Amino acid sequence: MAALLIFCVCAGAQNPPTSFMLDNHVYGYRFNPAFIPEKSFFSIAIGNVNPNFSSGIGLSTLIHPTDDGLVTGLNSAVPAETFLSGISKMNPIDLGIDENVLAVGFRGKKGGYSTFELNAHIDAAMNIPYSLFAFLKSNGQPTYDLSGFDVGANASAELTYGFAKSFRDKFAFGFRVHGIVGLASLAFDLRKAQITMDSENIAVSTDAGMLAACTFMETATTESQYDPACSDVYEFKSFKYDFKKLRPSGYGATLDFGAMYEPVRGLEIHLAVTNLGVMAWNYNIAGNTDAEAVYRGEEFSPETEEGDSEFGEEINAMMKSVNSLAEFHEAEAPGYTCTLSPFRVNAAVKYRMPFWRRLMVGAMGTYRYSNVVKSYDARGALTVTPLDWISLTANAGYSTYGFIYGGALSLNAGPVALYASMDGYAGKMAKWIPDPEQPKAVIKYPVDKFSMNFSFGLLFQFGKRVASKYNRNTEIEAE
């Protein structure tokens, strides 16, 4: 369960904001469509690979050391206030990957800059309410409301076109249009979950819905284990996949638009909104659960007379207690359903030092909105470009997941450009050695809440370099 909560869920992928602070990072137009690269370029397959994963809850919150060894926070040896102190009102977890399959950018005869991209995305997110953990710990409250426990995931491909143009070296405006083809989508919404407890019983009432858009998945139903008269319960273990039936499961369109203003020499102000639009999924699988159940206290607690228990016993007892509430009954699929795409608002300020134009300071912030997870981050940055072919940047700030930092490096060797970027917060790290006889086989994993966003790629640049007249090389002026 701990591994599931931390590692098994995928947010809309975006290049780490850190990349935008590099000098002439080609994919800067993803942060702000008004950004114009200095040269034309193209990339294929590995132009931009961007995995990211974040968790608002860590293993140190779920597992606690005691005199008898490690136990879950549900164990009676762990006080309720200790277990719940590390849990927020809502605990987001998300993961995703963005793969740039093909990208081309070039300058037009009239000075505008155009970009084309073909991308693939896998995105997912989960939101876990504080009340779920409070209920599992049974911290003395008579009622618990678990509504707001949401899960969403999708896979898609997109084709984009972007255009940007500068005016008088002080203003620049740009936009990007995304045409999206959806491959698969899953949405789970716990609309209502009311739990009432007394000294002997636990009464649970749930109302949840599940929707899936997946042409290559064949579903199966079986009889309910708890209601013999019901024979339309989804049997998830019997689901089959036939990828020969892979077809588009949805269509959508989104828009990015942004602006850049340079009011004084060396100062740039950026503002953009990205991925604003809608997505229509053809949901061909639907299920609902509307159940009520009462559990005896002894059915829920696995502890022995001595008051201790094993990790596996605690988990098994917890899962057994919710089996009847996890039965989804087959429902009529709604077909095409439109939803608002997760979008971002990006802002940044860059200032190039007048005494040395190869040194730049700045600040940037991002707010991301989605139906499942809402997040933000804000940070300050420092960039240095000691030579024309190398640029380095670093930043630090605060985000939804706590303290966040970032770093990036770009290398330009003639027509070849390499770069790597990372944003994140990992906190305390722990080591796991799966085989004591091979001590080098170590897996490091985060103990506290964390956020990691990587980006790396290889691309090729060509054509005449055209830069702002206030760039690091003052002798180069815009055409």
KEKEVEX-601571 format. One record per residue (C-alpha): residue number from 1; residue in three letters; x, y, z. Coordinates in Angstrom, 1 decimal. Each point is the difference from the previous one (the first is absolute). Layout:
BEGIN
(NUM, 'ALA', (X, Y, Z))
...
END
This chain:
BEGIN
(1, 'MET', (0.0, 0.0, 0.0))
(2, 'ALA', (2.8, 2.4, 0.9))
(3, 'ALA', (1.7, -0.7, -3.4))
(4, 'LEU', (-3.3, 0.5, -1.8))
(5, 'LEU', (-0.6, 3.4, 1.7))
(6, 'ILE', (3.5, 1.2, -0.9))
(7, 'PHE', (1.0, -1.5, -3.3))
(8, 'CYS', (-2.9, -1.3, -2.0))
(9, 'VAL', (-1.9, 3.1, -1.1))
(10, 'CYS', (0.8, 2.3, -3.3))
(11, 'ALA', (-0.6, 5.7, -0.4))
(12, 'GLY', (-0.1, 1.7, -3.2))
(13, 'ALA', (3.6, 0.0, -1.1))
(14, 'GLN', (1.8, 3.3, -0.6))
(15, 'ASN', (3.6, 0.8, -0.4))
(16, 'PRO', (1.5, 1.0, 3.4))
(17, 'PRO', (-0.4, 3.7, 0.4))
(18, 'THR', (3.8, 0.1, 0.8))
(19, 'SER', (0.6, -0.6, -3.8))
(20, 'PHE', (-1.5, 3.4, -0.8))
(21, 'MET', (2.7, 1.8, 1.9))
(22, 'LEU', (2.8, -1.4, -2.3))
(23, 'ASP', (1.4, 2.3, -2.6))
(24, 'ASN', (-1.8, -0.9, -3.2))
(25, 'HIS', (-1.6, -3.3, 1.1))
(26, 'VAL', (-1.7, -1.0, -3.3))
(27, 'TYR', (-3.1, -1.4, 1.7))
(28, 'GLY', (-0.6, 3.3, 1.9))
(29, 'TYR', (-3.1, 0.5, -2.0))
(30, 'ARG', (-1.7, -2.8, 2.0))
(31, 'PHE', (0.2, 2.2, 3.1))
(32, 'ASN', (-1.0, 3.2, -2.0))
(33, 'PRO', (-1.1, -0.2, -3.7))
(34, 'ALA', (1.4, 3.5, -0.5))
(35, 'PHE', (3.6, -1.3, 0.5))
(36, 'ILE', (2.0, -0.1, -3.3))
(37, 'PRO', (3.0, -2.3, -0.3))
(38, 'GLU', (3.1, 1.6, -1.5))
(39, 'LYS', (0.4, -2.6, -2.8))
(40, 'SER', (-2.1, -2.4, -2.0))
(41, 'PHE', (0.0, -3.6, 1.2))
(42, 'PHE', (-1.3, -3.5, -0.3))
(43, 'SER', (0.0, -3.1, 2.2))
(44, 'ILE', (-1.3, -3.5, -0.2))
(45, 'ALA', (-0.7, -2.7, 2.6))
(46, 'ILE', (2.1, 1.4, 2.8))
(47, 'GLY', (-0.4, 3.8, -0.5))
(48, 'ASN', (-1.8, 0.3, 3.3))
(49, 'VAL', (-0.7, -2.8, 2.5))
(50, 'ASN', (-1.8, 1.2, 3.2))
(51, 'PRO', (-1.0, -2.4, 2.8))
(52, 'ASN', (-1.3, 1.5, 3.3))
(53, 'PHE', (-1.5, -1.4, 3.2))
(54, 'SER', (-1.1, 1.6, 3.3))
(55, 'SER', (-1.5, -1.1, 3.2))
(56, 'GLY', (-1.5, 2.1, 2.9))
(57, 'ILE', (0.5, -2.9, 2.4))
(58, 'GLY', (3.0, -2.1, 0.8))
(59, 'LEU', (1.0, -3.4, 1.4))
(60, 'SER', (1.0, 1.6, 3.3))
(61, 'THR', (-3.6, 1.0, 0.5))
(62, 'LEU', (-1.4, -3.5, -0.7))
(63, 'ILE', (2.7, -2.1, 1.7))
(64, 'HIS', (1.3, 0.6, 3.5))
(65, 'PRO', (2.9, -1.5, 2.1))
(66, 'THR', (-0.9, -1.5, 3.4))
(67, 'ASP', (1.9, -2.1, 2.6))
(68, 'ASP', (-1.3, -3.1, -1.8))
(69, 'GLY', (1.0, 1.1, -3.5))
(70, 'LEU', (-1.8, 1.8, -2.9))
(71, 'VAL', (-3.8, 0.2, 0.1))
(72, 'THR', (-2.6, 2.0, -1.9))
(73, 'GLY', (-1.5, 3.1, 1.4))
(74, 'LEU', (-3.2, -2.1, 0.7))
(75, 'ASN', (1.8, -1.9, 2.7))
(76, 'SER', (-1.1, 0.8, 3.6))
(77, 'ALA', (3.6, 0.6, 0.9))
(78, 'VAL', (-0.1, 3.2, -2.2))
(79, 'PRO', (-2.1, 2.8, 1.6))
(80, 'ALA', (-2.7, 1.5, -2.3))
(81, 'GLU', (1.5, 3.5, 0.3))
(82, 'THR', (3.4, -1.3, -1.1))
(83, 'PHE', (-1.4, -1.9, -3.0))
(84, 'LEU', (-2.3, 2.8, -1.1))
(85, 'SER', (2.3, 2.9, 0.6))
(86, 'GLY', (1.9, -0.6, -3.3))
(87, 'ILE', (-3.2, -0.2, -2.1))
(88, 'SER', (-1.6, 3.0, -1.7))
(89, 'LYS', (-3.6, 0.8, -0.7))
(90, 'MET', (0.4, -1.3, -3.6))
(91, 'ASN', (3.0, -2.1, -1.0))
(92, 'PRO', (0.7, 0.2, -3.8))
(93, 'ILE', (2.1, -2.7, -1.8))
(94, 'ASP', (0.7, 0.3, -3.7))
(95, 'LEU', (2.3, -1.3, -2.7))
(96, 'GLY', (0.4, 0.4, -3.7))
(97, 'ILE', (2.3, -0.1, -3.0))
(98, 'ASP', (0.1, 2.2, -3.1))
(99, 'GLU', (1.9, -1.3, -3.0))
(100, 'ASN', (0.8, 2.3, -2.9))
(101, 'VAL', (0.0, -2.2, -3.0))
(102, 'LEU', (0.7, 2.7, -2.6))
(103, 'ALA', (0.6, 3.7, 0.2))
(104, 'VAL', (0.9, 2.7, -2.7))
(105, 'GLY', (0.5, 3.7, 0.5))
(106, 'PHE', (0.9, 2.7, -2.6))
(107, 'ARG', (-0.1, 3.7, -0.6))
(108, 'GLY', (-2.2, 1.4, -2.8))
(109, 'LYS', (0.9, 2.6, -2.6))
(110, 'LYS', (-2.0, 2.6, 1.9))
(111, 'GLY', (1.6, -0.6, 3.3))
(112, 'GLY', (-2.5, -2.3, 1.7))
(113, 'TYR', (1.1, -3.3, 1.5))
(114, 'SER', (-2.0, -3.2, -0.6))
(115, 'THR', (0.2, -3.4, 1.9))
(116, 'PHE', (-1.5, -3.4, -0.7))
(117, 'GLU', (-0.1, -2.9, 2.5))
(118, 'LEU', (-1.2, -3.5, 0.2))
(119, 'ASN', (-0.3, -1.2, 3.6))
(120, 'ALA', (-1.1, -2.9, 2.1))
(121, 'HIS', (-1.3, 0.3, 3.6))
(122, 'ILE', (-0.9, -2.2, 3.0))
(123, 'ASP', (-1.5, 1.9, 2.9))
(124, 'ALA', (-1.7, -1.1, 3.2))
(125, 'ALA', (-0.8, 1.4, 3.5))
(126, 'MET', (-1.5, -1.0, 3.3))
(127, 'ASN', (-1.3, 2.1, 2.9))
(128, 'ILE', (-0.3, -1.7, 3.4))
(129, 'PRO', (-1.9, 1.9, 2.8))
(130, 'TYR', (1.2, 0.3, 3.6))
(131, 'SER', (-3.3, -1.5, 1.1))
(132, 'LEU', (0.9, -3.4, -1.5))
(133, 'PHE', (3.1, -0.3, 2.2))
(134, 'ALA', (-1.9, 1.3, 3.0))
(135, 'PHE', (-2.6, -2.7, -0.4))
(136, 'LEU', (2.5, -2.8, -0.5))
(137, 'LYS', (1.7, 1.2, 3.2))
(138, 'SER', (-3.4, 0.4, 1.8))
(139, 'ASN', (1.1, 3.2, 1.8))
(140, 'GLY', (-3.1, 0.4, 2.0))
(141, 'GLN', (-2.3, 1.9, -2.4))
(142, 'PRO', (-3.6, -1.4, -0.3))
(143, 'THR', (-0.3, 0.7, -3.7))
(144, 'TYR', (2.3, 0.3, -3.0))
(145, 'ASP', (-0.5, 1.5, -3.5))
(146, 'LEU', (2.2, -1.6, -2.6))
(147, 'SER', (-1.4, 1.9, -3.1))
(148, 'GLY', (2.7, 1.5, -2.2))
(149, 'PHE', (2.0, -3.2, -0.4))
(150, 'ASP', (0.5, 0.3, -3.8))
(151, 'VAL', (2.1, -1.9, -2.5))
(152, 'GLY', (0.6, 1.0, -3.7))
(153, 'ALA', (2.3, -1.4, -2.7))
(154, 'ASN', (0.3, 0.3, -3.8))
(155, 'ALA', (2.3, -0.7, -2.9))
(156, 'SER', (0.0, 2.2, -3.2))
(157, 'ALA', (1.9, 1.2, -3.0))
(158, 'GLU', (0.0, 3.6, -1.3))
(159, 'LEU', (1.0, 2.1, -3.0))
(160, 'THR', (0.9, 3.7, 0.7))
(161, 'TYR', (0.6, 3.1, -2.0))
(162, 'GLY', (1.5, 3.2, 1.6))
(163, 'PHE', (0.8, 3.5, -1.2))
(164, 'ALA', (1.7, 2.9, 1.6))
(165, 'LYS', (1.0, 3.4, -1.1))
(166, 'SER', (1.9, 2.9, 1.6))
(167, 'PHE', (-0.7, 3.7, -0.5))
(168, 'ARG', (2.6, 2.8, 0.4))
(169, 'ASP', (2.1, -2.3, 2.3))
(170, 'LYS', (-2.2, 0.8, 2.9))
(171, 'PHE', (-3.1, -2.1, -0.5))
(172, 'ALA', (-0.5, -3.6, -1.2))
(173, 'PHE', (-3.3, -1.9, -0.3))
(174, 'GLY', (-0.5, -3.7, -0.7))
(175, 'PHE', (-2.5, -2.8, 0.0))
(176, 'ARG', (0.0, -3.8, -0.4))
(177, 'VAL', (-2.9, -2.2, -1.2))
(178, 'HIS', (-0.2, -3.6, 1.1))
(179, 'GLY', (-2.1, -2.6, -1.8))
(180, 'ILE', (-0.3, -3.1, 2.3))
(181, 'VAL', (-1.0, -3.6, -0.6))
(182, 'GLY', (-0.8, -2.0, 3.1))
(183, 'LEU', (1.0, -3.6, 0.3))
(184, 'ALA', (-1.4, -1.0, 3.4))
(185, 'SER', (-1.4, 1.7, 3.1))
(186, 'LEU', (-1.1, -0.9, 3.5))
(187, 'ALA', (-2.0, 2.1, 2.5))
(188, 'PHE', (-1.0, -1.0, 3.5))
(189, 'ASP', (-2.0, 2.3, 2.2))
(190, 'LEU', (-1.1, -0.7, 3.6))
(191, 'ARG', (-3.0, 2.2, 0.0))
(192, 'LYS', (-1.1, -0.9, 3.5))
(193, 'ALA', (1.4, -2.1, 2.8))
(194, 'GLN', (-1.4, 0.4, 3.5))
(195, 'ILE', (1.4, -2.1, 2.9))
(196, 'THR', (-1.6, -0.1, 3.4))
(197, 'MET', (1.7, -1.7, 2.9))
(198, 'ASP', (-0.9, -1.0, 3.6))
(199, 'SER', (1.7, -2.1, 2.6))
(200, 'GLU', (-1.0, -3.3, -1.8))
(201, 'ASN', (-0.8, 0.6, -3.6))
(202, 'ILE', (1.1, 1.8, -3.2))
(203, 'ALA', (-2.8, 1.0, -2.4))
(204, 'VAL', (1.0, 1.0, -3.5))
(205, 'SER', (-2.0, 1.5, -2.9))
(206, 'THR', (1.6, 0.7, -3.4))
(207, 'ASP', (-1.0, 1.4, -3.3))
(208, 'ALA', (2.8, -0.1, -2.6))
(209, 'GLY', (0.3, 0.0, -3.8))
(210, 'MET', (2.5, -1.4, -2.5))
(211, 'LEU', (0.4, 0.8, -3.6))
(212, 'ALA', (2.4, -1.4, -2.6))
(213, 'ALA', (0.7, 0.8, -3.6))
(214, 'CYS', (1.9, -2.9, -1.5))
(215, 'THR', (-0.8, -1.7, -3.3))
(216, 'PHE', (2.5, -2.9, 0.5))
(217, 'MET', (-1.3, -1.1, 3.4))
(218, 'GLU', (-2.6, -2.8, 0.4))
(219, 'THR', (-1.9, 0.0, 3.2))
(220, 'ALA', (-1.5, -2.9, 2.0))
(221, 'THR', (-2.6, -0.1, 2.7))
(222, 'THR', (-0.8, -2.5, 2.7))
(223, 'GLU', (-2.4, -0.5, 2.9))
(224, 'SER', (0.3, 2.1, 3.1))
(225, 'GLN', (1.7, -1.6, 3.0))
(226, 'TYR', (-2.3, 1.9, 2.3))
(227, 'ASP', (-3.3, 0.2, -2.0))
(228, 'PRO', (-0.8, -3.3, -1.7))
(229, 'ALA', (-2.8, 1.6, -2.0))
(230, 'CYS', (2.5, 2.3, -1.8))
(231, 'SER', (2.0, -1.5, -2.9))
(232, 'ASP', (1.3, 3.1, -1.7))
(233, 'VAL', (3.0, 0.7, 2.2))
(234, 'TYR', (3.3, 0.8, -1.9))
(235, 'GLU', (2.6, -2.7, 0.5))
(236, 'PHE', (3.1, 2.1, -0.5))
(237, 'LYS', (2.4, -3.1, 0.1))
(238, 'SER', (-1.8, -1.3, -3.2))
(239, 'PHE', (0.5, 3.1, -2.1))
(240, 'LYS', (1.7, -0.8, -3.3))
(241, 'TYR', (1.9, 2.2, -2.4))
(242, 'ASP', (0.1, -0.3, -3.8))
(243, 'PHE', (2.3, 2.6, -1.4))
(244, 'LYS', (-1.2, -0.8, -3.5))
(245, 'LYS', (-3.1, 1.9, 0.9))
(246, 'LEU', (1.9, 3.1, 0.9))
(247, 'ARG', (-1.9, 3.0, -1.3))
(248, 'PRO', (-0.3, 3.7, 1.1))
(249, 'SER', (-2.1, 0.2, 3.2))
(250, 'GLY', (-0.2, 3.8, 0.0))
(251, 'TYR', (0.8, 3.3, -1.7))
(252, 'GLY', (0.8, 3.4, 1.3))
(253, 'ALA', (1.6, 3.4, -0.7))
(254, 'THR', (1.9, 2.4, 2.3))
(255, 'LEU', (1.7, 3.4, -0.4))
(256, 'ASP', (3.1, 1.6, 1.4))
(257, 'PHE', (0.4, 3.8, -0.2))
(258, 'GLY', (2.6, 2.2, 1.6))
(259, 'ALA', (1.8, 3.4, -0.1))
(260, 'MET', (3.4, 1.4, 0.7))
(261, 'TYR', (0.8, 3.6, 0.9))
(262, 'GLU', (3.4, 1.6, 0.3))
(263, 'PRO', (-0.6, 3.4, 1.5))
(264, 'VAL', (3.6, 0.9, 0.7))
(265, 'ARG', (3.3, -1.3, -1.3))
(266, 'GLY', (0.6, -3.6, 1.2))
(267, 'LEU', (-3.3, -0.5, 1.8))
(268, 'GLU', (-2.5, -2.5, -1.3))
(269, 'ILE', (-3.5, -0.6, 1.4))
(270, 'HIS', (-1.8, -3.2, -1.1))
(271, 'LEU', (-3.6, -1.1, 0.5))
(272, 'ALA', (-1.8, -2.9, -1.6))
(273, 'VAL', (-2.9, -2.4, 0.3))
(274, 'THR', (0.6, -3.5, -1.4))
(275, 'ASN', (-2.3, -3.0, -0.8))
(276, 'LEU', (-3.2, 1.8, 0.2))
(277, 'GLY', (-2.8, -1.9, -1.7))
(278, 'VAL', (-2.2, -3.1, 0.1))
(279, 'MET', (0.3, -3.7, -0.5))
(280, 'ALA', (-2.9, -2.2, -1.1))
(281, 'TRP', (0.3, -3.7, 1.1))
(282, 'ASN', (-2.2, -2.8, -1.4))
(283, 'TYR', (-0.6, -1.8, 3.3))
(284, 'ASN', (-1.0, -3.5, -1.0))
(285, 'ILE', (0.2, -1.6, 3.5))
(286, 'ALA', (-1.9, 1.3, 3.0))
(287, 'GLY', (-0.6, -1.2, 3.5))
(288, 'ASN', (-1.5, 1.1, 3.3))
(289, 'THR', (0.1, -1.1, 3.6))
(290, 'ASP', (-2.7, 1.0, 2.4))
(291, 'ALA', (0.5, -2.2, 3.1))
(292, 'GLU', (-0.6, -0.1, 3.7))
(293, 'ALA', (1.8, -2.3, 2.4))
(294, 'VAL', (0.5, -0.5, 3.7))
(295, 'TYR', (3.2, -1.5, 1.5))
(296, 'ARG', (0.6, -1.3, 3.5))
(297, 'GLY', (3.0, 1.4, 1.7))
(298, 'GLU', (1.7, -3.4, 0.2))
(299, 'GLU', (-0.3, -0.4, -3.8))
(300, 'PHE', (2.0, 3.2, -0.6))
(301, 'SER', (2.9, -0.4, 2.5))
(302, 'PRO', (2.6, -2.7, -0.6))
(303, 'GLU', (1.9, 0.6, 3.3))
(304, 'THR', (0.6, -2.8, 2.4))
(305, 'GLU', (-0.7, -0.1, 3.8))
(306, 'GLU', (3.6, 1.3, 0.5))
(307, 'GLY', (-0.9, 3.1, -2.1))
(308, 'ASP', (2.5, -0.6, -2.8))
(309, 'SER', (-0.5, -1.0, -3.6))
(310, 'GLU', (1.9, -0.6, -3.2))
(311, 'PHE', (0.2, 2.5, -2.9))
(312, 'GLY', (-1.7, -2.5, -2.4))
(313, 'GLU', (-2.8, -0.8, 2.4))
(314, 'GLU', (-0.9, 3.7, 0.4))
(315, 'ILE', (-0.1, 0.5, -3.7))
(316, 'ASN', (-2.1, -3.2, -0.6))
(317, 'ALA', (-2.4, 1.0, 2.7))
(318, 'MET', (-0.4, 3.5, -1.5))
(319, 'MET', (-0.6, -1.3, -3.5))
(320, 'LYS', (-2.4, -2.7, 1.2))
(321, 'SER', (-2.1, 2.7, 1.7))
(322, 'VAL', (-0.7, 1.9, -3.3))
(323, 'ASN', (-0.6, -2.9, -2.4))
(324, 'SER', (-3.8, 0.3, -0.1))
(325, 'LEU', (0.3, 3.8, -0.5))
(326, 'ALA', (2.3, -0.5, -3.0))
(327, 'GLU', (-2.5, -1.9, -2.2))
(328, 'PHE', (-0.8, 2.0, -3.1))
(329, 'HIS', (-3.3, -0.9, -1.7))
(330, 'GLU', (-0.1, 0.3, -3.8))
(331, 'ALA', (-1.8, 3.2, -1.1))
(332, 'GLU', (-1.0, 1.5, -3.3))
(333, 'ALA', (3.0, 1.7, -1.6))
(334, 'PRO', (-0.5, 3.8, -0.7))
(335, 'GLY', (1.9, 0.0, -3.3))
(336, 'TYR', (1.8, 3.3, -0.8))
(337, 'THR', (0.5, 2.2, 3.0))
(338, 'CYS', (1.8, 3.4, 0.0))
(339, 'THR', (2.3, 1.0, 2.8))
(340, 'LEU', (2.3, 3.0, 0.5))
(341, 'SER', (3.6, -0.8, -0.6))
(342, 'PRO', (2.5, 0.7, 2.8))
(343, 'PHE', (1.6, 3.4, -0.7))
(344, 'ARG', (2.8, 2.0, 1.4))
(345, 'VAL', (0.7, 3.7, 0.6))
(346, 'ASN', (3.7, 0.8, -0.3))
(347, 'ALA', (1.8, 3.2, 0.9))
(348, 'ALA', (3.7, 1.0, 0.0))
(349, 'VAL', (2.3, 3.0, 0.3))
(350, 'LYS', (3.6, 0.0, -1.4))
(351, 'TYR', (2.6, 2.7, 0.6))
(352, 'ARG', (3.4, 0.0, -1.7))
(353, 'MET', (2.7, 1.7, 2.0))
(354, 'PRO', (1.2, 3.2, -1.7))
(355, 'PHE', (3.5, -0.5, 1.3))
(356, 'TRP', (0.2, -3.5, -1.5))
(357, 'ARG', (-2.7, -1.1, -2.4))
(358, 'ARG', (1.0, -3.6, 0.4))
(359, 'LEU', (-1.5, 0.1, 3.5))
(360, 'MET', (-3.8, 0.0, 0.5))
(361, 'VAL', (-2.3, -0.1, 3.0))
(362, 'GLY', (-3.7, -0.7, -0.1))
(363, 'ALA', (-3.1, -1.3, 1.6))
(364, 'MET', (-2.8, -2.3, -1.3))
(365, 'GLY', (-3.2, -1.6, 1.1))
(366, 'THR', (-2.5, -2.6, -1.2))
(367, 'TYR', (-3.6, -0.8, 1.0))
(368, 'ARG', (-1.5, -3.2, -1.3))
(369, 'TYR', (-3.7, -0.8, 0.1))
(370, 'SER', (-1.7, -3.3, -0.6))
(371, 'ASN', (-3.2, -1.8, 1.3))
(372, 'VAL', (2.2, -2.3, 2.2))
(373, 'VAL', (3.1, 1.9, 1.0))
(374, 'LYS', (0.7, 3.7, 0.3))
(375, 'SER', (3.6, 1.1, 0.6))
(376, 'TYR', (2.3, 3.0, -0.1))
(377, 'ASP', (3.7, 0.9, 0.3))
(378, 'ALA', (1.9, 3.3, 0.3))
(379, 'ARG', (3.8, 0.4, -0.1))
(380, 'GLY', (3.0, 2.3, -0.6))
(381, 'ALA', (2.7, -0.9, -2.5))
(382, 'LEU', (3.6, 0.8, -0.9))
(383, 'THR', (1.4, -0.7, -3.5))
(384, 'VAL', (3.6, 0.3, -1.3))
(385, 'THR', (1.2, -0.4, -3.6))
(386, 'PRO', (3.8, 0.1, 0.2))
(387, 'LEU', (0.4, -1.0, -3.6))
(388, 'ASP', (-2.3, 0.2, -3.0))
(389, 'TRP', (-0.3, -3.8, -0.1))
(390, 'ILE', (-0.8, -0.7, 3.7))
(391, 'SER', (-2.7, 1.3, 2.3))
(392, 'LEU', (-0.8, -1.0, 3.6))
(393, 'THR', (-2.8, 1.0, 2.3))
(394, 'ALA', (-1.2, -0.8, 3.5))
(395, 'ASN', (-3.0, 1.0, 2.1))
(396, 'ALA', (-1.8, -0.6, 3.3))
(397, 'GLY', (-3.5, 0.7, 1.3))
(398, 'TYR', (-3.2, -1.4, 1.4))
(399, 'SER', (-2.8, -2.2, -1.5))
(400, 'THR', (-3.0, -2.0, 0.9))
(401, 'TYR', (2.3, -2.8, 1.0))
(402, 'GLY', (2.2, 2.2, 2.2))
(403, 'PHE', (3.5, 1.4, -0.7))
(404, 'ILE', (1.0, -0.4, -3.7))
(405, 'TYR', (3.3, 0.5, -1.9))
(406, 'GLY', (1.1, -0.3, -3.6))
(407, 'GLY', (3.1, -0.1, -2.2))
(408, 'ALA', (0.7, -0.2, -3.7))
(409, 'LEU', (2.8, -0.1, -2.5))
(410, 'SER', (0.2, 0.5, -3.7))
(411, 'LEU', (2.8, -0.6, -2.4))
(412, 'ASN', (0.1, 1.2, -3.6))
(413, 'ALA', (2.8, -1.5, -2.1))
(414, 'GLY', (-0.6, 1.5, -3.5))
(415, 'PRO', (-3.2, -1.5, -1.4))
(416, 'VAL', (-0.5, -2.4, 2.9))
(417, 'ALA', (-1.7, 1.1, 3.2))
(418, 'LEU', (-0.2, -2.1, 3.2))
(419, 'TYR', (-1.8, 0.9, 3.2))
(420, 'ALA', (-1.2, -1.5, 3.3))
(421, 'SER', (-2.2, 1.5, 2.6))
(422, 'MET', (-1.4, -1.0, 3.4))
(423, 'ASP', (-2.5, 1.5, 2.4))
(424, 'GLY', (-0.9, -1.6, 3.3))
(425, 'TYR', (0.1, -0.7, 3.7))
(426, 'ALA', (0.9, -3.4, 1.3))
(427, 'GLY', (0.6, 0.6, 3.7))
(428, 'LYS', (1.4, -2.9, 2.0))
(429, 'MET', (1.0, -3.0, -2.1))
(430, 'ALA', (0.2, -3.6, 1.2))
(431, 'LYS', (1.9, -3.0, -1.4))
(432, 'TRP', (-1.4, -3.4, -0.7))
(433, 'ILE', (2.5, -2.8, -0.8))
(434, 'PRO', (-2.0, -2.9, -1.5))
(435, 'ASP', (2.9, -2.5, 0.1))
(436, 'PRO', (2.5, 0.3, 2.9))
(437, 'GLU', (2.5, -2.0, -2.1))
(438, 'GLN', (0.0, 2.8, -2.6))
(439, 'PRO', (0.3, 3.2, 2.1))
(440, 'LYS', (0.3, 2.1, -3.2))
(441, 'ALA', (-3.5, -0.9, -1.0))
(442, 'VAL', (-1.5, 2.9, 2.0))
(443, 'ILE', (-3.4, 1.6, -0.7))
(444, 'LYS', (-0.5, 3.5, 1.4))
(445, 'TYR', (-3.5, 1.2, 0.7))
(446, 'PRO', (-1.4, 3.2, 1.6))
(447, 'VAL', (-1.2, -0.2, 3.6))
(448, 'ASP', (-1.9, 3.3, 0.2))
(449, 'LYS', (-2.3, 1.7, -2.5))
(450, 'PHE', (1.8, 0.8, -3.3))
(451, 'SER', (-0.2, 1.5, -3.5))
(452, 'MET', (2.3, -0.8, -2.9))
(453, 'ASN', (-0.2, 1.3, -3.6))
(454, 'PHE', (2.7, -0.9, -2.5))
(455, 'SER', (0.6, 1.1, -3.6))
(456, 'PHE', (2.8, -0.9, -2.4))
(457, 'GLY', (0.5, 0.0, -3.7))
(458, 'LEU', (2.1, 0.2, -3.2))
(459, 'LEU', (-0.8, 2.3, -2.9))
(460, 'PHE', (1.6, 1.6, -3.1))
(461, 'GLN', (0.1, 3.7, -0.7))
(462, 'PHE', (0.7, 1.7, -3.4))
(463, 'GLY', (-0.3, 3.4, -1.7))
(464, 'LYS', (1.1, 3.5, 1.0))
(465, 'ARG', (-0.1, 0.9, 3.7))
(466, 'VAL', (-2.4, 2.9, 0.8))
(467, 'ALA', (0.0, 1.2, 3.6))
(468, 'SER', (-1.5, 3.0, 1.9))
(469, 'LYS', (2.3, 3.0, -0.1))
(470, 'TYR', (0.1, -0.1, 3.8))
(471, 'ASN', (1.1, -3.6, 0.1))
(472, 'ARG', (3.3, -1.3, 1.4))
(473, 'ASN', (1.9, 1.1, -3.2))
(474, 'THR', (-0.9, 3.7, -0.4))
(475, 'GLU', (1.6, 0.1, -3.5))
(476, 'ILE', (-2.7, -2.3, -1.4))
(477, 'GLU', (-3.2, 1.9, -0.8))
(478, 'ALA', (-3.4, -1.1, -1.2))
(479, 'GLU', (-0.6, 0.1, -3.7))
END
